[in-house]
Amino acid sequence: MGWGRVIKSGCAGMCCLIPMAYISFRFLNLTEGVTGGLIANIDDAIANLMSALGLGGLGIFIQFLAGMLIGIVLIFLFPIHWCLFYRPDDVMLLIAITIPWILCCAITSGLFAHSPRGGLHTSLAIGIGYAIIFTVPYIILAIAFPLGAVILDGLLWGLSSLPYLVAVLTAIFEGCLVGAVFGAFIGSLRYKGKEGEQKQKKKKVKVKKEVTKTSEMFLPEIVEEKTINLTSMDTCSNCGAKFTTDDLFCTNCGAKK
């Protein structure tokens, strides 16, 4: 799997993770699990707000967009090990945190990977891409406005007992490693093996041989036509009889060639 294909699959997987996060937010009570039941039914609250504002179809879209954003933020702020340490009895929370990564890596690997190695690279590319997106703005914030970075670290420390970078990076790479297991499995299902690769190479060789054979078949005919045309152009200027290549005089009238 080439680097160009890995980058392409990674970008597609990053886009795929966002709607997968909505599944955890909407159907697996991700917000309620993370807050320990403190915040519940936030999706219904957003739906009631949109209906109260009378936005119609636009309100449904905003509700879906808000659910995706909340889900993706919670997935990136709360690592898997945090769920195991602080919510060991909440199995649904662990499922809600991991299921977006599993679905994302499995779907993307099914579309782009053709081997277990390709599924692994695809899953890691998704994690590396998100790590860059969430790390670079924090570094810029820490350089331009150090107090803002301190406030952000304090906020994350209160939520997950981890500073921002540690919480985000561990959440991303723990999630993509779990998803990589399923991505490699999907890639193994599409793996053709060395026999399939050899068959493809043999087909290419056969096509090249057929092309060369056809070109060799037509080449002598072209040469013969050219030689015939060249010899037929020599005729006697006196009587019009045709000369051959060995004749110095016309065999019909005796004129000089």
Summary of the structure (lengths in Angstrom):
residues: 257
radius of gyration: 35.9
end to end distance: 71.0
largest distance: 120.4
contacts: 773
relative contact order: 0.11
helix: 79%
strand: 2%
